[in-house]
């Protein structure tokens, strides 16, 4: 059966503050083509692409360094953010009301965290990724370090702390939606002194996610991004949901150091106060180089230099609604680092998320060949 995947209005429980809307993503693609997608025979080599003759939106994508790896660049991306476990109750018919017990069809324990998921997705696509974050010195922390390492992510930048517990999220998954309850723990404990600035000289791009949950970096975001820019890296930011509903912090100053902003539709609306995703993207792109907005079943759009491009969603039989936005980010950044036009960046992001939607667990992380096979078929 084909579904239109949408979990755009789920809920997150942070501490004891109660339920509030969580971040969202929905995406669709042909499931019959995805579960065992054949490898693409067209493997595109990493190469710098000329922007001559491209649209203003495409020519604005020129990065500071070519995608071709060099000896000085051990990593393509350094990622900073949340490292936590996910406990997923799948196959629920409805969300449980207070005092009522509902039965789940399946239970899964897996690696989680928006940035951790993005790191795994990027590594599966062939990017060389280093992760920076903190976990507790506990079994959940052990699991996350091993999980990331198994997925090909460099974990040398993950710090172990004795005085905090590793963060965790419980996900209640329904066919078209999900609800989340999160214990921040180590997510909020990440501080500037935990970051290894030496990694910046060994990478090409810097990505930070779950901005509003990283309490320990508040007051330091501008400096962290400025250091990355000064080291010659391009930068990207995925905000996530703001539990405090303030939607500000250091954003006004920070966006000047952001090359690619990756909000979803609700986040873009809350940041700008504009209900139209096109207007929100235009407003955000005045502050940063590229604003790419994830619109769920409506696809995605991006704006740069005053020009908007759009890409529709694919069609999918939904198997899992976890980490789709994170997989979009990885696909988008893969194409962006290769200096592809914005419409292709969106297609790579959409395809990566679509494949994730059709698969369960860690199998959701698509390879580059699988993404390009889907793009060729569409």
N, C-alpha and C positions, 0 to 999 in steps of 0.2 A: 504494500500500500504506500502511496506517495503522500507525504505531508508537506505543508509549508512550515518549515522550522522557524519557530519564534519563541525566544524566552526574554522578550524585551522588557517585561515588567516583573522581574522576580524580586526577592527580598533578601536583605542581609541583616543579620543580628550582630551588632558589634558591642562587646562588653555586655552591660546590662541596660543599654540605651533603648532596646526594643527594635522592632522591625522597621526597615526603611528600604526604599527601592535600591536594587543592586544594579551593577553595570549590565549591559545587555549586548547580545549579538544574535542574529539569526541569519541563516544562509541556506541556499538550496542548490542541489545538483542531482544529476541522474545517478542514482545509487547503483543500478545494474552495471554501470561502467566503472564504478569506483572501488568496489570491494577487492577486486584483483586486477587493477589497471595494468596493462602491459607497459613495459618500459618504452620510453620514447626513443626513436632512432635518430632524433634530431637533438643532440646534446649541444647546447650553445656554450662555446668556450668563453671563459671570462676575458673580456676585452673592452678597452675604452671605445666608446661609440661617439662618432661625430654628431654634433647637434646642428650642423648646417642644414638649412631647409626645414627644420622642425618648427612647430608652432611655438609661440612665446612660452606657453605652459611647459612644453617639452624642453626647450633650450634652457629654461631656468633650472633644470635638474642637474646640470653639470656639478659634480662633486669636487672636493679639493684634491683627491687622489684617485688614480685609476683603480679599477677593480682587480687588476693583475696583482697577485700576491708578491711581496718583496721580502727579502731576508729580514728587514727591520720591522715588518708587520707580521708578527706571529699569529695575531687574531684579526678576524674581520670585524667583530663586534665585541665590545665589553658591555655587559648588561648589569644593571644595578637595580635591586628591588626585593620583592617578597619571595621568600623560600619557605613554603609550608606544605603540609600534607592535606590531601582531600579524602574525605570519607563519604562515598556516594551511595545513597539508597536509590536504586533505579526501579522503574516499572511501577511506581505508585499510581493509583487511579485518581487520587485527589490528595491535597495537602491535609495533614491531620489538624483537626480543631483541638482546642484545649480540652483535655480530659478524654480525648478519643484516640484510639490506637488504629493506625492503618498499616497494612502489610505491604512490604516491598517485594518485588519479584527477584531482585538481585542486590548484591552488596559488593562494593569495590573499594579497595584501599589503594591510593595512588599518589604520585607526586603532584603537588599543586602549587599555587601562587602564579599570578599573572605573568610575571617576568620569568619565572622558572619554566612555565609552559612555553613561553615565547622562545626561550633559550633552547629547549628541546626541539621545538619545531624548526628553528633556524639551523640547528646542527643536522637535523634530518635532511634538510634541503642542501646541505653541503657547505654551509658557512662555518668558519672556525670561531667558536664562541667561548668567551671567558665570563663566568658568573661571579658577581660580588654581592654578598649579603651576609646575614647572620642567622644561626640556628642555635637552639639550646644543646647542651651536652647531655642529650637524652635519646631514647630509641627513635623518636620521630626525626631528630636531627641526623642520626646515623643513617636512617633510611633515605632522607633527602640527598645527602652527599653522595651516597651510593647510586641513587636513582639518576641524578644528573650525570655522574661519571659514566654510567652505563650507556646513556644516550649520547655520549661523545662531547659533553660540555666540560671545559676545564674548571675544576672546583678549587683551585689554589687560592682564590680570593674569598672563599666562604670562611667566616670566623665562627668559632664555637664558644658560646658563653655559658658559664656555670650558673648564673643568677637569673636566667629567664627560661621559660619553656618554649619549645618550637611552636610556631603558629599552626593553627589547624582550621579547616573549613568543613562543615557537614553540609552536603548538598542533597536536597530532596528533589529527585528528578522525575518529571512527568513527561509524556510524549512531546508536548509542545512548550514546556516551560520548566522552571526549576526555582527553588527557594534555597537561600544560603544562610547559614549561621556561622560566623567567624570569630575565633579567639585570636586576637592580634599577637600577643606574646612577643616572640623575637622579631616579628615584622616591624613593630614600632620601636624596637631597640637598636636598629641600625643607625650608627652615628658616623660623622665624617672621619673620625680616627680609625674606623674599621675599613675604610677604602684605601686601596693600594694605588697611589698615584703613578707608580712606575708602570702599571699596566697601560696607561694612556700612550706612552711612547712606543708601545708594541702593538697598537691596534689602529684601525682605520675609522671606526664608528663607535659612538657612545649612545647607549639606549637606557632610559630609566622608565620604570612603570610603577603603578599603584602609588602615585604621587601623594594622594591625600592620606594614605595609611602609614607613610614613612615619617612618623612623628619625630624621630630622632634626628632627621635631616632638616627639620624646619629651621629657617633662618640661614641655611647653608646651601640651598638649591642653586641660587644664582652663582655662588662661588664654584660649586662643583661643575656646573655646565661651562662656566667661563674658563676653568682650567682645561676642560676637554677641548674647547675651541682653540685656546692658546697652544695646545699640543698638536693642533692641526687636524683634529677629528671632526667629522660631521656628527650631528646629534639628532636624536629623536626622543619623543616623550609620549607616553600613554598615561593619561591622567587617572582613569578609574573613577569610581563614585566617591563623592565627598559626604561622609557620614554626618559632618557638622552642617551641611547645606549652606556653606558660605561661598564656595566656588571662587576663591580668590587666593589668599595666601600671598606668595611671591610671584604669582603668574604674570602680572603686568611687566615686571622687570625680567622674569625668566624667559619669556617667549622670544625676546630679542636674541637669545643664544640657542634657540631651537630651530633646526632645519626642517624637521618633519614632526608635525603634531598629529596624533592618532586617536582622537576621541570617537565615541559613538554618538548617535544622533541626540540622545538625551543629555549627554555631557556637554556637547557643543551648544545646545540650547541654554543650558544652565549657566555656562561660562559667559556667553554673550548676551543673554536675555532676548535672543531672537528665535522665534519658533520655526522659521524656515531654515532647513539645513543648508540650502544654497546661500542664504544671507549670512548665516553663522559661519560657514566656510570662508566666504569672502572677507568677513570681519577678522577672522582668525589669521588668514593668510596675509593680512596687512601687518601682522605682528611677527610672523615667522615666514619661512620660505614656502612651505607646503602644509596645507591642512587637509588631511584625508579623513573623511567622516564615514564610519561604518553604519549602515542603515538597515541591517537585518535583511528581511525578505525583500526589501526594495533595492538591495544591492549596496553600492558604495559610490561616493563621489569625492573628488579632490579639487582643490583650488590652488593655483599658484600664479603670481603676476596678474591677478585680476581675471584669469580664465578658468572656467569650471569644466571638468570632464566627468562623465558618469559611466558606470558599468552596471548592468543588471545582475541580479542573482541567478544562480543555477537552480536546478530542481533535484531534490534528494529524498530518499527514504531515511528517516531519522533513526540513527542508532544511539547517538550520544550528543548531548548539548553542551558539553564541557569544553572550555578553552578555545572556542571558535574565534573569538576576537583576537586572542593571542596568536593563533595560527595565521590569521589574516595579517597581523603585524609582521610576522616572519616572512611571509610571501611577498608582501609589499616591499619590505626592506631589501630582500634579495634582488628584486628587479630595480629598485631605486639605486642601490650601490653599483649596478651595472649601467647606470645612466639611461635607463629606458624611459620612454615617454610616460606621462602620468596614466594614460589609459591602460597601458600594459602593466604598470605597477598595481593598479586596481585589479586587473584580471588575475595576476599572480596571487594577490591577496585573497580574492574571492575563491580561486581554485583551491588554495591551501586550506581555507576554512571549510569549503564544501566537502573535500575528502575527509576532513576530521569529523564532520557531521555524520558521515555514513559509516563510521567505524567505532569500535569500542576500545576504551583504555588507551594504552600507549601506542596501539596500532594506528591511532588517529593522526600521528605525525607523518606526513607524506614526504616522500623523496622528491627530488627535483624532477626525475624522470616521470614520476607519476603525475606531478602537477602539469608538466609540459604535454604529457599524453592527453590529459583532460582538455587542455587548451586547444590542442590540435583537433579534438573531436567536436568541440563546441562551435 
